[in-house]
Amino acid sequence: MRHFAANLVLLMSTLIAAGCGSPEQNFSKLADEFVYSTLAFSPVAATAAGLHRFEGRNLDEQLDDMSPATLDHQREYYRRFRERLQSQVKPEALSAQSRADLRIIQDQVALQLLDLEETQTYLHNPTMYVEMAGNALFTPLTLEYAPLPDRIRHIVARLRILPLLLDQARTNLISSPAIWTQVAIEENEGNIALVDKTIRAAVPAGQRAEFDRAARPALEALSAFQHYMQGSLALRDNYDWRLGRDLYTRKFRYALASGADPTDILEVAARSLQEVRVRMLALALPLHARLFANHRDHADLAGPARENQVISEVLDRIAARHSTREAFLGDASRDLDEARQFVAQKHLVTLPPQANLQVIPTPVFMRGAYAVGGFDPAPPLEPRLGAFYWVTPVPAEWDQPRIESKLREYNFYKLKLLTLHEAIPGHYVQAEYANAVQPATRRLLRALYGNTPYIEGWAQYATQTMLDEGFLDNSPELRLTFQKEELRVISNAILDIRMQMLNMTDREALDLMQNEAFQEAEEAAAKLQRAKLTSAQLPAYYVGWRGWLALRDKYQQAKASAFRLPDFHDAALKQGAVPLTELAPLLP
Ligand SMILES: [Zn+2]
């Protein structure tokens, strides 16, 4: 039924799109169809984006259909769409705005086909199903798009079909690398707790019986899936998480859309790493002289050995000033207020008008991917709803040395940098501007398939701008911590490229992070895990940061004496997350 209906819609919209009308109008119809159709492929993503109904379906009560027939249909849709773009759209006839949208759609089609035809994540990655289940239930719980009793009804409807999704997962999953299975098991624990504790506690008295009836079989299915992963799937671990050179290079192109290939980026990143270390030594030497007045500045050492010695001694002292496990979230909230005030006082960028940002603990089922923190924007179709700055609590069950290591890494200074990146002036500010893009289809497209170098690059670039403007009284400790973060951003890019396509070993990866980028053991171990969970995502920070700086230089040259920093920021953010290569022509 679903298959038939979807094909009919596709046929009708093909007829409409192929009809008369200006190239601009025809393209906008195609873009419209693409964004809503592909979003409706994933009801879980649709709820989060604020799309609740589509073609008579209540998406809030559905889960993504991962059956082979539906995946075939989706694959076919993307293939046909690629042909339609080729035959019906002439890029040179479009406005710069539409050309940017076209680029996003082309890359998204290519990325989806790469996954559906070649990588086939759904055959090998259990975290995909576990996170989908978690998001399906967590979004209606926390996102207040409807009164609570309605949202609980949506959760109940999704719980009823959750066993079906988990059955599809078992049928699809052929093999999975041990690391993916392990993370999925940990995150699935989070799902069980989410249903059994968090959601159960939020259900109004009148809906408890209905909830219990749906929750019991759902919890049984989640537990059975847990046993399946621990037993059967864990034995089938003969799948490599590495993409290899060919797949990775193509994914890198479509996902980052920066115009550069991984080998180019690897080369500049290796150079940047050395340059930053030299800058760090220069900044660390006066601090070293002050902090260690009674020992020499290690002039007996040379080159990297001296850099390592001086810089790590200073960073070690910097790390000693840190929060506690209990105060971590509260400290992040206070840092947020401080950042907001500074941005307003310096007028770095016009702050978003609404107050919808909340600081909350990272949901448990997402902590595998978000070991430190994250940001969850307001839905593009319901921009007035809440946006969330996630701070991942330090687990109480960890032993003392591990807790200490984590708190030292996310020390007084680094926690501030996290807040600047995730919230203000980073992701939150960017997402609020993106949520004001008009018309709604363009806003939805640029939010759903937003360019990650634009997004992550902005967060890094905006943090740098805060420091350049003197945040925290030009604290050299903060600057040195930020340079250490710069090393982390660079080494993340190197890690992703070398691990995914050049067979970098765990030992080499840890060596890079701990001996060249000053990372503590806990942080390096967590990043090593993270690097095996995703691909072509970690380089977005480095690629995007460079992109933003290059764009600002170009803009500043063009404006000459009329250049004003907040004008540039406001104008660039107003466009939403387009590929940085497409952004310059959109600026006034
Ligand atoms: Zn980020």
Boltz pocket constraint, residues with backbone or C-beta under 6 A from the ligand:
constraints:
  - pocket:
      binder: B
      contacts: [[A, 421], [A, 422], [A, 427], [A, 455], [A, 456], [A, 459]]
      max_distance: 6.0
